[in-house]
Amino acid sequence: MPGYTTVTHNNYIHFTCHQTAAKNDYENKKRIKEWDGATIRNQHTNCNNLLPVRGGAIDEKSFANVIDRYFEY
């Protein structure tokens, strides 16, 4: 029977930090899959989400376009 699973907590991590950690996991002698490594680093949270956060160098129109694309899915 189809259903949904939800997570009631989350952890925020900077995208570049996630990329660096995933690369380190892959290059380690004992390779760790990206999602397994993220789960370990994020206090065993079962899912992650990359949320768009506006930085100071991003103009409002560009950020609005990113937000629109983000919520299309």
mmCIF file of the N, C-alpha and C atoms, coordinates in Angstrom:
data_MODEL
# 
_entry.id   MODEL 
# 
loop_
_atom_site.group_PDB 
_atom_site.id 
_atom_site.type_symbol 
_atom_site.label_atom_id 
_atom_site.label_alt_id 
_atom_site.label_comp_id 
_atom_site.label_asym_id 
_atom_site.label_entity_id 
_atom_site.label_seq_id 
_atom_site.pdbx_PDB_ins_code 
_atom_site.Cartn_x 
_atom_site.Cartn_y 
_atom_site.Cartn_z 
_atom_site.occupancy 
_atom_site.B_iso_or_equiv 
_atom_site.pdbx_formal_charge 
_atom_site.auth_seq_id 
_atom_site.auth_comp_id 
_atom_site.auth_asym_id 
_atom_site.auth_atom_id 
_atom_site.pdbx_PDB_model_num 
ATOM 1   N N  . MET A 1 1  ? 0.843  -1.175 0.000   1.00 0.00 ? 1  MET A N  1 
ATOM 2   C CA . MET A 1 1  ? 0.000  0.000  0.000   1.00 0.00 ? 1  MET A CA 1 
ATOM 3   C C  . MET A 1 1  ? 0.893  1.244  0.000   1.00 0.00 ? 1  MET A C  1 
ATOM 4   N N  . PRO A 1 2  ? 0.684  2.175  -0.935  1.00 0.00 ? 2  PRO A N  1 
ATOM 5   C CA . PRO A 1 2  ? 1.508  3.385  -1.001  1.00 0.00 ? 2  PRO A CA 1 
ATOM 6   C C  . PRO A 1 2  ? 1.289  4.267  0.226   1.00 0.00 ? 2  PRO A C  1 
ATOM 7   N N  . GLY A 1 3  ? 2.304  5.006  0.592   1.00 0.00 ? 3  GLY A N  1 
ATOM 8   C CA . GLY A 1 3  ? 2.186  5.915  1.725   1.00 0.00 ? 3  GLY A CA 1 
ATOM 9   C C  . GLY A 1 3  ? 3.315  6.920  1.731   1.00 0.00 ? 3  GLY A C  1 
ATOM 10  N N  . TYR A 1 4  ? 3.369  7.698  2.751   1.00 0.00 ? 4  TYR A N  1 
ATOM 11  C CA . TYR A 1 4  ? 4.379  8.731  2.886   1.00 0.00 ? 4  TYR A CA 1 
ATOM 12  C C  . TYR A 1 4  ? 5.113  8.559  4.210   1.00 0.00 ? 4  TYR A C  1 
ATOM 13  N N  . THR A 1 5  ? 6.373  8.938  4.203   1.00 0.00 ? 5  THR A N  1 
ATOM 14  C CA . THR A 1 5  ? 7.167  8.988  5.423   1.00 0.00 ? 5  THR A CA 1 
ATOM 15  C C  . THR A 1 5  ? 7.666  10.414 5.574   1.00 0.00 ? 5  THR A C  1 
ATOM 16  N N  . THR A 1 6  ? 7.610  10.943 6.768   1.00 0.00 ? 6  THR A N  1 
ATOM 17  C CA . THR A 1 6  ? 8.092  12.299 6.988   1.00 0.00 ? 6  THR A CA 1 
ATOM 18  C C  . THR A 1 6  ? 9.160  12.298 8.071   1.00 0.00 ? 6  THR A C  1 
ATOM 19  N N  . VAL A 1 7  ? 9.946  13.344 8.062   1.00 0.00 ? 7  VAL A N  1 
ATOM 20  C CA . VAL A 1 7  ? 10.970 13.543 9.079   1.00 0.00 ? 7  VAL A CA 1 
ATOM 21  C C  . VAL A 1 7  ? 10.588 14.804 9.844   1.00 0.00 ? 7  VAL A C  1 
ATOM 22  N N  . THR A 1 8  ? 10.675 14.756 11.156  1.00 0.00 ? 8  THR A N  1 
ATOM 23  C CA . THR A 1 8  ? 10.231 15.892 11.956  1.00 0.00 ? 8  THR A CA 1 
ATOM 24  C C  . THR A 1 8  ? 11.365 16.812 12.380  1.00 0.00 ? 8  THR A C  1 
ATOM 25  N N  . HIS A 1 9  ? 12.558 16.572 11.872  1.00 0.00 ? 9  HIS A N  1 
ATOM 26  C CA . HIS A 1 9  ? 13.678 17.465 12.164  1.00 0.00 ? 9  HIS A CA 1 
ATOM 27  C C  . HIS A 1 9  ? 14.582 17.526 10.943  1.00 0.00 ? 9  HIS A C  1 
ATOM 28  N N  . ASN A 1 10 ? 15.445 18.531 10.926  1.00 0.00 ? 10 ASN A N  1 
ATOM 29  C CA . ASN A 1 10 ? 16.390 18.629 9.822   1.00 0.00 ? 10 ASN A CA 1 
ATOM 30  C C  . ASN A 1 10 ? 17.629 19.369 10.295  1.00 0.00 ? 10 ASN A C  1 
ATOM 31  N N  . ASN A 1 11 ? 18.655 19.302 9.514   1.00 0.00 ? 11 ASN A N  1 
ATOM 32  C CA . ASN A 1 11 ? 19.908 20.008 9.777   1.00 0.00 ? 11 ASN A CA 1 
ATOM 33  C C  . ASN A 1 11 ? 20.267 20.790 8.522   1.00 0.00 ? 11 ASN A C  1 
ATOM 34  N N  . TYR A 1 12 ? 20.702 21.999 8.722   1.00 0.00 ? 12 TYR A N  1 
ATOM 35  C CA . TYR A 1 12 ? 21.101 22.838 7.594   1.00 0.00 ? 12 TYR A CA 1 
ATOM 36  C C  . TYR A 1 12 ? 22.611 22.760 7.432   1.00 0.00 ? 12 TYR A C  1 
ATOM 37  N N  . ILE A 1 13 ? 23.038 22.607 6.188   1.00 0.00 ? 13 ILE A N  1 
ATOM 38  C CA . ILE A 1 13 ? 24.467 22.547 5.895   1.00 0.00 ? 13 ILE A CA 1 
ATOM 39  C C  . ILE A 1 13 ? 24.708 23.317 4.597   1.00 0.00 ? 13 ILE A C  1 
ATOM 40  N N  . HIS A 1 14 ? 25.797 24.053 4.575   1.00 0.00 ? 14 HIS A N  1 
ATOM 41  C CA . HIS A 1 14 ? 26.151 24.823 3.395   1.00 0.00 ? 14 HIS A CA 1 
ATOM 42  C C  . HIS A 1 14 ? 26.466 23.860 2.253   1.00 0.00 ? 14 HIS A C  1 
ATOM 43  N N  . PHE A 1 15 ? 26.021 24.187 1.049   1.00 0.00 ? 15 PHE A N  1 
ATOM 44  C CA . PHE A 1 15 ? 26.183 23.305 -0.105  1.00 0.00 ? 15 PHE A CA 1 
ATOM 45  C C  . PHE A 1 15 ? 27.643 22.936 -0.350  1.00 0.00 ? 15 PHE A C  1 
ATOM 46  N N  . THR A 1 16 ? 28.550 23.910 -0.245  1.00 0.00 ? 16 THR A N  1 
ATOM 47  C CA . THR A 1 16 ? 29.969 23.638 -0.470  1.00 0.00 ? 16 THR A CA 1 
ATOM 48  C C  . THR A 1 16 ? 30.507 22.674 0.584   1.00 0.00 ? 16 THR A C  1 
ATOM 49  N N  . CYS A 1 17 ? 30.045 22.823 1.822   1.00 0.00 ? 17 CYS A N  1 
ATOM 50  C CA . CYS A 1 17 ? 30.474 21.904 2.892   1.00 0.00 ? 17 CYS A CA 1 
ATOM 51  C C  . CYS A 1 17 ? 30.002 20.483 2.581   1.00 0.00 ? 17 CYS A C  1 
ATOM 52  N N  . HIS A 1 18 ? 28.775 20.349 2.086   1.00 0.00 ? 18 HIS A N  1 
ATOM 53  C CA . HIS A 1 18 ? 28.260 19.025 1.715   1.00 0.00 ? 18 HIS A CA 1 
ATOM 54  C C  . HIS A 1 18 ? 29.095 18.426 0.589   1.00 0.00 ? 18 HIS A C  1 
ATOM 55  N N  . GLN A 1 19 ? 29.408 19.237 -0.420  1.00 0.00 ? 19 GLN A N  1 
ATOM 56  C CA . GLN A 1 19 ? 30.209 18.745 -1.545  1.00 0.00 ? 19 GLN A CA 1 
ATOM 57  C C  . GLN A 1 19 ? 31.580 18.268 -1.074  1.00 0.00 ? 19 GLN A C  1 
ATOM 58  N N  . THR A 1 20 ? 32.218 19.036 -0.205  1.00 0.00 ? 20 THR A N  1 
ATOM 59  C CA . THR A 1 20 ? 33.534 18.671 0.308   1.00 0.00 ? 20 THR A CA 1 
ATOM 60  C C  . THR A 1 20 ? 33.470 17.368 1.093   1.00 0.00 ? 20 THR A C  1 
ATOM 61  N N  . ALA A 1 21 ? 32.462 17.239 1.945   1.00 0.00 ? 21 ALA A N  1 
ATOM 62  C CA . ALA A 1 21 ? 32.315 16.019 2.753   1.00 0.00 ? 21 ALA A CA 1 
ATOM 63  C C  . ALA A 1 21 ? 32.039 14.811 1.863   1.00 0.00 ? 21 ALA A C  1 
ATOM 64  N N  . ALA A 1 22 ? 31.182 14.969 0.857   1.00 0.00 ? 22 ALA A N  1 
ATOM 65  C CA . ALA A 1 22 ? 30.872 13.859 -0.049  1.00 0.00 ? 22 ALA A CA 1 
ATOM 66  C C  . ALA A 1 22 ? 32.123 13.434 -0.826  1.00 0.00 ? 22 ALA A C  1 
ATOM 67  N N  . LYS A 1 23 ? 32.923 14.402 -1.245  1.00 0.00 ? 23 LYS A N  1 
ATOM 68  C CA . LYS A 1 23 ? 34.170 14.095 -1.951  1.00 0.00 ? 23 LYS A CA 1 
ATOM 69  C C  . LYS A 1 23 ? 35.126 13.334 -1.036  1.00 0.00 ? 23 LYS A C  1 
ATOM 70  N N  . ASN A 1 24 ? 35.241 13.777 0.216   1.00 0.00 ? 24 ASN A N  1 
ATOM 71  C CA . ASN A 1 24 ? 36.110 13.095 1.170   1.00 0.00 ? 24 ASN A CA 1 
ATOM 72  C C  . ASN A 1 24 ? 35.641 11.664 1.435   1.00 0.00 ? 24 ASN A C  1 
ATOM 73  N N  . ASP A 1 25 ? 34.329 11.474 1.540   1.00 0.00 ? 25 ASP A N  1 
ATOM 74  C CA . ASP A 1 25 ? 33.785 10.126 1.732   1.00 0.00 ? 25 ASP A CA 1 
ATOM 75  C C  . ASP A 1 25 ? 34.158 9.221  0.565   1.00 0.00 ? 25 ASP A C  1 
ATOM 76  N N  . TYR A 1 26 ? 34.059 9.755  -0.653  1.00 0.00 ? 26 TYR A N  1 
ATOM 77  C CA . TYR A 1 26 ? 34.336 8.974  -1.851  1.00 0.00 ? 26 TYR A CA 1 
ATOM 78  C C  . TYR A 1 26 ? 35.818 8.618  -1.960  1.00 0.00 ? 26 TYR A C  1 
ATOM 79  N N  . GLU A 1 27 ? 36.674 9.572  -1.570  1.00 0.00 ? 27 GLU A N  1 
ATOM 80  C CA . GLU A 1 27 ? 38.113 9.357  -1.704  1.00 0.00 ? 27 GLU A CA 1 
ATOM 81  C C  . GLU A 1 27 ? 38.720 8.597  -0.528  1.00 0.00 ? 27 GLU A C  1 
ATOM 82  N N  . ASN A 1 28 ? 37.957 8.358  0.514   1.00 0.00 ? 28 ASN A N  1 
ATOM 83  C CA . ASN A 1 28 ? 38.431 7.628  1.679   1.00 0.00 ? 28 ASN A CA 1 
ATOM 84  C C  . ASN A 1 28 ? 38.743 6.178  1.292   1.00 0.00 ? 28 ASN A C  1 
ATOM 85  N N  . LYS A 1 29 ? 39.661 5.532  2.020   1.00 0.00 ? 29 LYS A N  1 
ATOM 86  C CA . LYS A 1 29 ? 39.988 4.131  1.728   1.00 0.00 ? 29 LYS A CA 1 
ATOM 87  C C  . LYS A 1 29 ? 38.739 3.262  1.786   1.00 0.00 ? 29 LYS A C  1 
ATOM 88  N N  . LYS A 1 30 ? 37.914 3.495  2.794   1.00 0.00 ? 30 LYS A N  1 
ATOM 89  C CA . LYS A 1 30 ? 36.643 2.777  2.896   1.00 0.00 ? 30 LYS A CA 1 
ATOM 90  C C  . LYS A 1 30 ? 35.557 3.732  2.395   1.00 0.00 ? 30 LYS A C  1 
ATOM 91  N N  . ARG A 1 31 ? 35.198 3.606  1.127   1.00 0.00 ? 31 ARG A N  1 
ATOM 92  C CA . ARG A 1 31 ? 34.254 4.541  0.515   1.00 0.00 ? 31 ARG A CA 1 
ATOM 93  C C  . ARG A 1 31 ? 32.893 4.473  1.208   1.00 0.00 ? 31 ARG A C  1 
ATOM 94  N N  . ILE A 1 32 ? 32.321 5.643  1.400   1.00 0.00 ? 32 ILE A N  1 
ATOM 95  C CA . ILE A 1 32 ? 30.989 5.769  1.983   1.00 0.00 ? 32 ILE A CA 1 
ATOM 96  C C  . ILE A 1 32 ? 30.094 6.425  0.936   1.00 0.00 ? 32 ILE A C  1 
ATOM 97  N N  . LYS A 1 33 ? 28.895 5.883  0.734   1.00 0.00 ? 33 LYS A N  1 
ATOM 98  C CA . LYS A 1 33 ? 27.959 6.483  -0.209  1.00 0.00 ? 33 LYS A CA 1 
ATOM 99  C C  . LYS A 1 33 ? 27.553 7.870  0.302   1.00 0.00 ? 33 LYS A C  1 
ATOM 100 N N  . GLU A 1 34 ? 27.252 8.772  -0.639  1.00 0.00 ? 34 GLU A N  1 
ATOM 101 C CA . GLU A 1 34 ? 26.951 10.159 -0.292  1.00 0.00 ? 34 GLU A CA 1 
ATOM 102 C C  . GLU A 1 34 ? 25.843 10.275 0.762   1.00 0.00 ? 34 GLU A C  1 
ATOM 103 N N  . TRP A 1 35 ? 24.729 9.588  0.554   1.00 0.00 ? 35 TRP A N  1 
ATOM 104 C CA . TRP A 1 35 ? 23.605 9.709  1.495   1.00 0.00 ? 35 TRP A CA 1 
ATOM 105 C C  . TRP A 1 35 ? 23.923 9.061  2.831   1.00 0.00 ? 35 TRP A C  1 
ATOM 106 N N  . ASP A 1 36 ? 24.708 7.989  2.838   1.00 0.00 ? 36 ASP A N  1 
ATOM 107 C CA . ASP A 1 36 ? 25.092 7.362  4.106   1.00 0.00 ? 36 ASP A CA 1 
ATOM 108 C C  . ASP A 1 36 ? 25.981 8.305  4.917   1.00 0.00 ? 36 ASP A C  1 
ATOM 109 N N  . GLY A 1 37 ? 26.932 8.946  4.250   1.00 0.00 ? 37 GLY A N  1 
ATOM 110 C CA . GLY A 1 37 ? 27.803 9.899  4.930   1.00 0.00 ? 37 GLY A CA 1 
ATOM 111 C C  . GLY A 1 37 ? 27.026 11.097 5.456   1.00 0.00 ? 37 GLY A C  1 
ATOM 112 N N  . ALA A 1 38 ? 26.084 11.603 4.646   1.00 0.00 ? 38 ALA A N  1 
ATOM 113 C CA . ALA A 1 38 ? 25.264 12.740 5.076   1.00 0.00 ? 38 ALA A CA 1 
ATOM 114 C C  . ALA A 1 38 ? 24.411 12.365 6.285   1.00 0.00 ? 38 ALA A C  1 
ATOM 115 N N  . THR A 1 39 ? 23.882 11.162 6.285   1.00 0.00 ? 39 THR A N  1 
ATOM 116 C CA . THR A 1 39 ? 23.069 10.707 7.420   1.00 0.00 ? 39 THR A CA 1 
ATOM 117 C C  . THR A 1 39 ? 23.902 10.666 8.693   1.00 0.00 ? 39 THR A C  1 
ATOM 118 N N  . ILE A 1 40 ? 25.113 10.156 8.602   1.00 0.00 ? 40 ILE A N  1 
ATOM 119 C CA . ILE A 1 40 ? 25.995 10.089 9.770   1.00 0.00 ? 40 ILE A CA 1 
ATOM 120 C C  . ILE A 1 40 ? 26.331 11.497 10.271  1.00 0.00 ? 40 ILE A C  1 
ATOM 121 N N  . ARG A 1 41 ? 26.690 12.384 9.365   1.00 0.00 ? 41 ARG A N  1 
ATOM 122 C CA . ARG A 1 41 ? 27.081 13.744 9.757   1.00 0.00 ? 41 ARG A CA 1 
ATOM 123 C C  . ARG A 1 41 ? 25.910 14.565 10.274  1.00 0.00 ? 41 ARG A C  1 
ATOM 124 N N  . ASN A 1 42 ? 24.706 14.230 9.909   1.00 0.00 ? 42 ASN A N  1 
ATOM 125 C CA . ASN A 1 42 ? 23.522 15.012 10.274  1.00 0.00 ? 42 ASN A CA 1 
ATOM 126 C C  . ASN A 1 42 ? 22.687 14.336 11.353  1.00 0.00 ? 42 ASN A C  1 
ATOM 127 N N  . GLN A 1 43 ? 23.341 13.752 12.324  1.00 0.00 ? 43 GLN A N  1 
ATOM 128 C CA . GLN A 1 43 ? 22.686 13.131 13.476  1.00 0.00 ? 43 GLN A CA 1 
ATOM 129 C C  . GLN A 1 43 ? 21.601 12.129 13.050  1.00 0.00 ? 43 GLN A C  1 
ATOM 130 N N  . HIS A 1 44 ? 21.893 11.391 11.991  1.00 0.00 ? 44 HIS A N  1 
ATOM 131 C CA . HIS A 1 44 ? 21.034 10.314 11.487  1.00 0.00 ? 44 HIS A CA 1 
ATOM 132 C C  . HIS A 1 44 ? 19.668 10.797 10.997  1.00 0.00 ? 44 HIS A C  1 
ATOM 133 N N  . THR A 1 45 ? 19.610 12.034 10.519  1.00 0.00 ? 45 THR A N  1 
ATOM 134 C CA . THR A 1 45 ? 18.405 12.519 9.848   1.00 0.00 ? 45 THR A CA 1 
ATOM 135 C C  . THR A 1 45 ? 18.245 11.712 8.569   1.00 0.00 ? 45 THR A C  1 
ATOM 136 N N  . ASN A 1 46 ? 17.045 11.247 8.290   1.00 0.00 ? 46 ASN A N  1 
ATOM 137 C CA . ASN A 1 46 ? 16.817 10.349 7.159   1.00 0.00 ? 46 ASN A CA 1 
ATOM 138 C C  . ASN A 1 46 ? 16.766 11.034 5.802   1.00 0.00 ? 46 ASN A C  1 
ATOM 139 N N  . CYS A 1 47 ? 16.675 12.339 5.745   1.00 0.00 ? 47 CYS A N  1 
ATOM 140 C CA . CYS A 1 47 ? 16.689 13.013 4.447   1.00 0.00 ? 47 CYS A CA 1 
ATOM 141 C C  . CYS A 1 47 ? 17.280 14.398 4.611   1.00 0.00 ? 47 CYS A C  1 
ATOM 142 N N  . ASN A 1 48 ? 17.703 14.978 3.530   1.00 0.00 ? 48 ASN A N  1 
ATOM 143 C CA . ASN A 1 48 ? 18.257 16.320 3.494   1.00 0.00 ? 48 ASN A CA 1 
ATOM 144 C C  . ASN A 1 48 ? 17.549 17.091 2.397   1.00 0.00 ? 48 ASN A C  1 
ATOM 145 N N  . ASN A 1 49 ? 17.605 18.387 2.479   1.00 0.00 ? 49 ASN A N  1 
ATOM 146 C CA . ASN A 1 49 ? 16.999 19.223 1.468   1.00 0.00 ? 49 ASN A CA 1 
ATOM 147 C C  . ASN A 1 49 ? 17.906 20.422 1.258   1.00 0.00 ? 49 ASN A C  1 
ATOM 148 N N  . LEU A 1 50 ? 18.175 20.751 0.020   1.00 0.00 ? 50 LEU A N  1 
ATOM 149 C CA . LEU A 1 50 ? 18.986 21.920 -0.280  1.00 0.00 ? 50 LEU A CA 1 
ATOM 150 C C  . LEU A 1 50 ? 18.048 23.112 -0.443  1.00 0.00 ? 50 LEU A C  1 
ATOM 151 N N  . LEU A 1 51 ? 17.991 23.967 0.553   1.00 0.00 ? 51 LEU A N  1 
ATOM 152 C CA . LEU A 1 51 ? 17.104 25.125 0.530   1.00 0.00 ? 51 LEU A CA 1 
ATOM 153 C C  . LEU A 1 51 ? 17.828 26.328 -0.051  1.00 0.00 ? 51 LEU A C  1 
ATOM 154 N N  . PRO A 1 52 ? 17.185 27.051 -0.963  1.00 0.00 ? 52 PRO A N  1 
ATOM 155 C CA . PRO A 1 52 ? 17.824 28.251 -1.494  1.00 0.00 ? 52 PRO A CA 1 
ATOM 156 C C  . PRO A 1 52 ? 17.830 29.353 -0.427  1.00 0.00 ? 52 PRO A C  1 
ATOM 157 N N  . VAL A 1 53 ? 19.000 29.907 -0.179  1.00 0.00 ? 53 VAL A N  1 
ATOM 158 C CA . VAL A 1 53 ? 19.156 31.001 0.770   1.00 0.00 ? 53 VAL A CA 1 
ATOM 159 C C  . VAL A 1 53 ? 19.825 32.159 0.043   1.00 0.00 ? 53 VAL A C  1 
ATOM 160 N N  . ARG A 1 54 ? 19.211 33.314 0.126   1.00 0.00 ? 54 ARG A N  1 
ATOM 161 C CA . ARG A 1 54 ? 19.742 34.462 -0.615  1.00 0.00 ? 54 ARG A CA 1 
ATOM 162 C C  . ARG A 1 54 ? 20.973 35.020 0.068   1.00 0.00 ? 54 ARG A C  1 
ATOM 163 N N  . GLY A 1 55 ? 22.050 35.110 -0.692  1.00 0.00 ? 55 GLY A N  1 
ATOM 164 C CA . GLY A 1 55 ? 23.276 35.733 -0.211  1.00 0.00 ? 55 GLY A CA 1 
ATOM 165 C C  . GLY A 1 55 ? 23.310 37.191 -0.622  1.00 0.00 ? 55 GLY A C  1 
ATOM 166 N N  . GLY A 1 56 ? 24.237 37.931 -0.068  1.00 0.00 ? 56 GLY A N  1 
ATOM 167 C CA . GLY A 1 56 ? 24.311 39.363 -0.324  1.00 0.00 ? 56 GLY A CA 1 
ATOM 168 C C  . GLY A 1 56 ? 24.618 39.737 -1.763  1.00 0.00 ? 56 GLY A C  1 
ATOM 169 N N  . ALA A 1 57 ? 25.299 38.871 -2.509  1.00 0.00 ? 57 ALA A N  1 
ATOM 170 C CA . ALA A 1 57 ? 25.701 39.207 -3.874  1.00 0.00 ? 57 ALA A CA 1 
ATOM 171 C C  . ALA A 1 57 ? 24.645 38.829 -4.919  1.00 0.00 ? 57 ALA A C  1 
ATOM 172 N N  . ILE A 1 58 ? 23.523 38.269 -4.485  1.00 0.00 ? 58 ILE A N  1 
ATOM 173 C CA . ILE A 1 58 ? 22.487 37.808 -5.421  1.00 0.00 ? 58 ILE A CA 1 
ATOM 174 C C  . ILE A 1 58 ? 21.367 38.829 -5.445  1.00 0.00 ? 58 ILE A C  1 
ATOM 175 N N  . ASP A 1 59 ? 21.050 39.330 -6.653  1.00 0.00 ? 59 ASP A N  1 
ATOM 176 C CA . ASP A 1 59 ? 19.991 40.326 -6.743  1.00 0.00 ? 59 ASP A CA 1 
ATOM 177 C C  . ASP A 1 59 ? 18.612 39.676 -6.543  1.00 0.00 ? 59 ASP A C  1 
ATOM 178 N N  . GLU A 1 60 ? 17.658 40.489 -6.172  1.00 0.00 ? 60 GLU A N  1 
ATOM 179 C CA . GLU A 1 60 ? 16.331 39.990 -5.795  1.00 0.00 ? 60 GLU A CA 1 
ATOM 180 C C  . GLU A 1 60 ? 15.629 39.245 -6.937  1.00 0.00 ? 60 GLU A C  1 
ATOM 181 N N  . LYS A 1 61 ? 15.756 39.729 -8.168  1.00 0.00 ? 61 LYS A N  1 
ATOM 182 C CA . LYS A 1 61 ? 15.099 39.082 -9.310  1.00 0.00 ? 61 LYS A CA 1 
ATOM 183 C C  . LYS A 1 61 ? 15.672 37.689 -9.566  1.00 0.00 ? 61 LYS A C  1 
ATOM 184 N N  . SER A 1 62 ? 16.991 37.556 -9.508  1.00 0.00 ? 62 SER A N  1 
ATOM 185 C CA . SER A 1 62 ? 17.623 36.248 -9.709  1.00 0.00 ? 62 SER A CA 1 
ATOM 186 C C  . SER A 1 62 ? 17.194 35.271 -8.624  1.00 0.00 ? 62 SER A C  1 
ATOM 187 N N  . PHE A 1 63 ? 17.153 35.753 -7.394  1.00 0.00 ? 63 PHE A N  1 
ATOM 188 C CA . PHE A 1 63 ? 16.744 34.887 -6.290  1.00 0.00 ? 63 PHE A CA 1 
ATOM 189 C C  . PHE A 1 63 ? 15.284 34.462 -6.448  1.00 0.00 ? 63 PHE A C  1 
ATOM 190 N N  . ALA A 1 64 ? 14.427 35.374 -6.883  1.00 0.00 ? 64 ALA A N  1 
ATOM 191 C CA . ALA A 1 64 ? 13.018 35.044 -7.099  1.00 0.00 ? 64 ALA A CA 1 
ATOM 192 C C  . ALA A 1 64 ? 12.877 33.947 -8.155  1.00 0.00 ? 64 ALA A C  1 
ATOM 193 N N  . ASN A 1 65 ? 13.709 33.995 -9.203  1.00 0.00 ? 65 ASN A N  1 
ATOM 194 C CA . ASN A 1 65 ? 13.683 32.955 -10.236 1.00 0.00 ? 65 ASN A CA 1 
ATOM 195 C C  . ASN A 1 65 ? 14.079 31.597 -9.659  1.00 0.00 ? 65 ASN A C  1 
ATOM 196 N N  . VAL A 1 66 ? 15.098 31.584 -8.799  1.00 0.00 ? 66 VAL A N  1 
ATOM 197 C CA . VAL A 1 66 ? 15.535 30.339 -8.173  1.00 0.00 ? 66 VAL A CA 1 
ATOM 198 C C  . VAL A 1 66 ? 14.428 29.783 -7.277  1.00 0.00 ? 66 VAL A C  1 
ATOM 199 N N  . ILE A 1 67 ? 13.796 30.641 -6.508  1.00 0.00 ? 67 ILE A N  1 
ATOM 200 C CA . ILE A 1 67 ? 12.698 30.213 -5.629  1.00 0.00 ? 67 ILE A CA 1 
ATOM 201 C C  . ILE A 1 67 ? 11.559 29.619 -6.454  1.00 0.00 ? 67 ILE A C  1 
ATOM 202 N N  . ASP A 1 68 ? 11.201 30.265 -7.554  1.00 0.00 ? 68 ASP A N  1 
ATOM 203 C CA . ASP A 1 68 ? 10.132 29.739 -8.418  1.00 0.00 ? 68 ASP A CA 1 
ATOM 204 C C  . ASP A 1 68 ? 10.478 28.349 -8.933  1.00 0.00 ? 68 ASP A C  1 
ATOM 205 N N  . ARG A 1 69 ? 11.719 28.156 -9.398  1.00 0.00 ? 69 ARG A N  1 
ATOM 206 C CA . ARG A 1 69 ? 12.141 26.838 -9.885  1.00 0.00 ? 69 ARG A CA 1 
ATOM 207 C C  . ARG A 1 69 ? 12.147 25.814 -8.755  1.00 0.00 ? 69 ARG A C  1 
ATOM 208 N N  . TYR A 1 70 ? 12.594 26.231 -7.579  1.00 0.00 ? 70 TYR A N  1 
ATOM 209 C CA . TYR A 1 70 ? 12.671 25.324 -6.429  1.00 0.00 ? 70 TYR A CA 1 
ATOM 210 C C  . TYR A 1 70 ? 11.292 24.747 -6.087  1.00 0.00 ? 70 TYR A C  1 
ATOM 211 N N  . PHE A 1 71 ? 10.283 25.610 -6.084  1.00 0.00 ? 71 PHE A N  1 
ATOM 212 C CA . PHE A 1 71 ? 8.954  25.167 -5.689  1.00 0.00 ? 71 PHE A CA 1 
ATOM 213 C C  . PHE A 1 71 ? 8.131  24.562 -6.834  1.00 0.00 ? 71 PHE A C  1 
ATOM 214 N N  . GLU A 1 72 ? 8.698  24.506 -8.048  1.00 0.00 ? 72 GLU A N  1 
ATOM 215 C CA . GLU A 1 72 ? 8.009  23.833 -9.153  1.00 0.00 ? 72 GLU A CA 1 
ATOM 216 C C  . GLU A 1 72 ? 7.919  22.327 -8.931  1.00 0.00 ? 72 GLU A C  1 
ATOM 217 N N  . TYR A 1 73 ? 8.871  21.767 -8.217  1.00 0.00 ? 73 TYR A N  1 
ATOM 218 C CA . TYR A 1 73 ? 8.939  20.318 -8.078  1.00 0.00 ? 73 TYR A CA 1 
ATOM 219 C C  . TYR A 1 73 ? 8.186  19.830 -6.906  1.00 0.00 ? 73 TYR A C  1 
# 
